[in-house]
Amino acid sequence: MSRATTLALTVDAVITDPERGVLLVRRRHPPFQGAWALPGGFVEPQESCPQACQREVREETGLEVDIVALLGVYSCPGRDPRGPTVSVAYLCRPRAGSLQHGDDAAEAAWFAQLDKVVLAFDHATILADACLLPLPAPTG
Protein backbone atom coordinates (compact mmCIF):
# COMPACT_ATOMS: atom_id res chain seq x y z
CA MET A 1 0.00 0.00 0.00
CA SER A 2 1.21 3.46 -0.82
CA ARG A 3 0.79 6.55 1.28
CA ALA A 4 -2.05 8.90 0.52
CA THR A 5 -1.19 11.86 -1.66
CA THR A 6 -2.03 15.32 -0.38
CA LEU A 7 -4.40 17.06 -2.75
CA ALA A 8 -5.22 20.75 -2.86
CA LEU A 9 -8.91 21.62 -3.13
CA THR A 10 -9.79 24.59 -5.33
CA VAL A 11 -12.86 26.18 -6.89
CA ASP A 12 -13.46 27.83 -10.27
CA ALA A 13 -16.36 30.09 -11.26
CA VAL A 14 -17.83 30.24 -14.75
CA ILE A 15 -19.64 33.58 -14.51
CA THR A 16 -21.87 34.38 -17.45
CA ASP A 17 -23.98 37.35 -18.42
CA PRO A 18 -26.16 37.26 -21.56
CA GLU A 19 -25.13 40.77 -22.59
CA ARG A 20 -21.41 40.69 -21.67
CA GLY A 21 -20.28 37.08 -22.05
CA VAL A 22 -17.94 35.25 -19.68
CA LEU A 23 -15.91 36.89 -16.92
CA LEU A 24 -12.18 36.08 -16.83
CA VAL A 25 -9.28 37.36 -14.76
CA ARG A 26 -5.67 37.85 -15.86
CA ARG A 27 -3.38 36.02 -13.47
CA ARG A 28 -1.03 38.27 -11.50
CA HIS A 29 1.25 35.48 -10.23
CA PRO A 30 2.73 32.19 -11.47
CA PRO A 31 1.80 29.68 -12.58
CA PHE A 32 0.40 31.00 -15.85
CA GLN A 33 1.25 34.59 -14.92
CA GLY A 34 -0.38 36.94 -17.43
CA ALA A 35 -2.77 34.32 -18.82
CA TRP A 36 -6.53 34.59 -18.57
CA ALA A 37 -8.33 32.29 -16.14
CA LEU A 38 -11.64 31.66 -14.49
CA PRO A 39 -11.96 33.39 -11.12
CA GLY A 40 -11.18 30.92 -8.37
CA GLY A 41 -8.67 29.68 -5.87
CA PHE A 42 -7.98 27.51 -2.86
CA VAL A 43 -10.68 26.44 -0.41
CA GLU A 44 -9.85 27.49 3.15
CA PRO A 45 -10.29 24.92 5.97
CA GLN A 46 -13.28 26.66 7.57
CA GLU A 47 -15.40 27.06 4.41
CA SER A 48 -17.44 24.96 2.04
CA CYS A 49 -16.70 24.85 -1.69
CA PRO A 50 -19.65 27.15 -2.55
CA GLN A 51 -18.52 29.63 0.11
CA ALA A 52 -14.97 29.54 -1.27
CA CYS A 53 -16.28 30.15 -4.79
CA GLN A 54 -18.23 33.23 -3.73
CA ARG A 55 -15.29 34.54 -1.67
CA GLU A 56 -12.76 34.07 -4.48
CA VAL A 57 -15.03 35.80 -6.99
CA ARG A 58 -15.52 38.74 -4.60
CA GLU A 59 -11.76 39.01 -3.91
CA GLU A 60 -10.72 38.78 -7.56
CA THR A 61 -13.51 40.70 -9.30
CA GLY A 62 -15.44 42.78 -6.76
CA LEU A 63 -18.67 40.99 -7.73
CA GLU A 64 -21.16 39.05 -5.64
CA VAL A 65 -22.47 35.99 -7.46
CA ASP A 66 -25.26 33.48 -7.16
CA ILE A 67 -24.23 29.89 -7.77
CA VAL A 68 -26.59 28.44 -10.37
CA ALA A 69 -25.23 24.89 -10.68
CA LEU A 70 -22.33 22.57 -10.03
CA LEU A 71 -20.57 22.34 -13.37
CA GLY A 72 -18.06 19.58 -12.64
CA VAL A 73 -15.09 18.29 -10.69
CA TYR A 74 -11.67 18.41 -12.36
CA SER A 75 -8.82 16.23 -11.16
CA CYS A 76 -6.61 15.27 -14.12
CA PRO A 77 -3.01 14.75 -13.03
CA GLY A 78 -0.87 17.72 -14.04
CA ARG A 79 -3.78 20.18 -14.27
CA ASP A 80 -1.85 22.45 -11.89
CA PRO A 81 1.96 22.58 -12.04
CA ARG A 82 2.09 23.33 -8.29
CA GLY A 83 0.91 19.82 -7.46
CA PRO A 84 -2.11 17.51 -7.37
CA THR A 85 -5.27 19.61 -7.36
CA VAL A 86 -8.97 18.85 -7.42
CA SER A 87 -11.15 21.74 -8.54
CA VAL A 88 -14.90 22.10 -8.13
CA ALA A 89 -16.34 24.33 -10.86
CA TYR A 90 -19.61 26.22 -10.55
CA LEU A 91 -21.80 28.03 -13.04
CA CYS A 92 -22.56 31.47 -11.58
CA ARG A 93 -24.39 34.67 -12.42
CA PRO A 94 -23.51 38.14 -11.15
CA ARG A 95 -25.83 39.53 -8.47
CA ALA A 96 -24.20 42.75 -7.19
CA GLY A 97 -21.01 44.78 -7.07
CA SER A 98 -18.93 46.60 -9.63
CA LEU A 99 -16.24 44.91 -11.68
CA GLN A 100 -12.73 45.62 -10.42
CA HIS A 101 -9.67 43.43 -10.27
CA GLY A 102 -8.13 42.62 -6.94
CA ASP A 103 -6.22 40.04 -4.93
CA ASP A 104 -4.46 37.66 -7.35
CA ALA A 105 -6.01 39.19 -10.47
CA ALA A 106 -4.09 41.76 -12.50
CA GLU A 107 -7.20 42.49 -14.55
CA ALA A 108 -10.82 41.35 -14.82
CA ALA A 109 -12.83 41.58 -18.04
CA TRP A 110 -15.88 40.24 -19.82
CA PHE A 111 -15.33 38.24 -23.02
CA ALA A 112 -18.04 37.78 -25.64
CA GLN A 113 -15.63 35.75 -27.81
CA LEU A 114 -13.30 33.15 -26.30
CA ASP A 115 -11.80 31.46 -29.36
CA LYS A 116 -8.54 33.48 -29.33
CA VAL A 117 -8.09 33.78 -25.56
CA VAL A 118 -5.12 31.91 -24.05
CA LEU A 119 -6.46 30.23 -20.91
CA ALA A 120 -4.60 28.96 -17.85
CA PHE A 121 -4.79 25.48 -16.35
CA ASP A 122 -7.57 23.32 -17.85
CA HIS A 123 -10.01 26.20 -18.00
CA ALA A 124 -10.69 25.63 -21.72
CA THR A 125 -12.05 22.20 -20.77
CA ILE A 126 -14.21 23.70 -18.02
CA LEU A 127 -15.60 26.28 -20.46
CA ALA A 128 -16.23 23.51 -23.01
CA ASP A 129 -18.17 21.59 -20.38
CA ALA A 130 -20.23 24.75 -19.84
CA CYS A 131 -20.87 24.73 -23.64
CA LEU A 132 -18.99 28.02 -24.05
CA LEU A 133 -16.02 26.65 -26.05
CA PRO A 134 -15.48 23.67 -28.34
CA LEU A 135 -13.83 20.69 -26.66
CA PRO A 136 -10.02 21.01 -26.67
CA ALA A 137 -8.01 18.46 -28.65
CA PRO A 138 -6.84 15.49 -26.57
CA THR A 139 -3.26 15.65 -25.31
CA GLY A 140 -0.77 12.81 -24.97
C-alpha positions in Angstrom: 0.0 0.0 0.0 1.2 3.5 -0.8 0.8 6.6 1.3 -2.0 8.9 0.5 -1.2 11.9 -1.7 -2.0 15.3 -0.4 -4.4 17.1 -2.8 -5.2 20.8 -2.9 -8.9 21.6 -3.1 -9.8 24.6 -5.3 -12.9 26.2 -6.9 -13.5 27.8 -10.3 -16.4 30.1 -11.3 -17.8 30.2 -14.7 -19.6 33.6 -14.5 -21.9 34.4 -17.4 -24.0 37.3 -18.4 -26.2 37.3 -21.6 -25.1 40.8 -22.6 -21.4 40.7 -21.7 -20.3 37.1 -22.1 -17.9 35.2 -19.7 -15.9 36.9 -16.9 -12.2 36.1 -16.8 -9.3 37.4 -14.8 -5.7 37.9 -15.9 -3.4 36.0 -13.5 -1.0 38.3 -11.5 1.3 35.5 -10.2 2.7 32.2 -11.5 1.8 29.7 -12.6 0.4 31.0 -15.8 1.2 34.6 -14.9 -0.4 36.9 -17.4 -2.8 34.3 -18.8 -6.5 34.6 -18.6 -8.3 32.3 -16.1 -11.6 31.7 -14.5 -12.0 33.4 -11.1 -11.2 30.9 -8.4 -8.7 29.7 -5.9 -8.0 27.5 -2.9 -10.7 26.4 -0.4 -9.9 27.5 3.1 -10.3 24.9 6.0 -13.3 26.7 7.6 -15.4 27.1 4.4 -17.4 25.0 2.0 -16.7 24.8 -1.7 -19.6 27.1 -2.6 -18.5 29.6 0.1 -15.0 29.5 -1.3 -16.3 30.1 -4.8 -18.2 33.2 -3.7 -15.3 34.5 -1.7 -12.8 34.1 -4.5 -15.0 35.8 -7.0 -15.5 38.7 -4.6 -11.8 39.0 -3.9 -10.7 38.8 -7.6 -13.5 40.7 -9.3 -15.4 42.8 -6.8 -18.7 41.0 -7.7 -21.2 39.1 -5.6 -22.5 36.0 -7.5 -25.3 33.5 -7.2 -24.2 29.9 -7.8 -26.6 28.4 -10.4 -25.2 24.9 -10.7 -22.3 22.6 -10.0 -20.6 22.3 -13.4 -18.1 19.6 -12.6 -15.1 18.3 -10.7 -11.7 18.4 -12.4 -8.8 16.2 -11.2 -6.6 15.3 -14.1 -3.0 14.8 -13.0 -0.9 17.7 -14.0 -3.8 20.2 -14.3 -1.9 22.5 -11.9 2.0 22.6 -12.0 2.1 23.3 -8.3 0.9 19.8 -7.5 -2.1 17.5 -7.4 -5.3 19.6 -7.4 -9.0 18.9 -7.4 -11.2 21.7 -8.5 -14.9 22.1 -8.1 -16.3 24.3 -10.9 -19.6 26.2 -10.6 -21.8 28.0 -13.0 -22.6 31.5 -11.6 -24.4 34.7 -12.4 -23.5 38.1 -11.2 -25.8 39.5 -8.5 -24.2 42.8 -7.2 -21.0 44.8 -7.1 -18.9 46.6 -9.6 -16.2 44.9 -11.7 -12.7 45.6 -10.4 -9.7 43.4 -10.3 -8.1 42.6 -6.9 -6.2 40.0 -4.9 -4.5 37.7 -7.4 -6.0 39.2 -10.5 -4.1 41.8 -12.5 -7.2 42.5 -14.5 -10.8 41.3 -14.8 -12.8 41.6 -18.0 -15.9 40.2 -19.8 -15.3 38.2 -23.0 -18.0 37.8 -25.6 -15.6 35.8 -27.8 -13.3 33.1 -26.3 -11.8 31.5 -29.4 -8.5 33.5 -29.3 -8.1 33.8 -25.6 -5.1 31.9 -24.0 -6.5 30.2 -20.9 -4.6 29.0 -17.9 -4.8 25.5 -16.4 -7.6 23.3 -17.9 -10.0 26.2 -18.0 -10.7 25.6 -21.7 -12.0 22.2 -20.8 -14.2 23.7 -18.0 -15.6 26.3 -20.5 -16.2 23.5 -23.0 -18.2 21.6 -20.4 -20.2 24.8 -19.8 -20.9 24.7 -23.6 -19.0 28.0 -24.0 -16.0 26.7 -26.0 -15.5 23.7 -28.3 -13.8 20.7 -26.7 -10.0 21.0 -26.7 -8.0 18.5 -28.6 -6.8 15.5 -26.6 -3.3 15.6 -25.3 -0.8 12.8 -25.0 
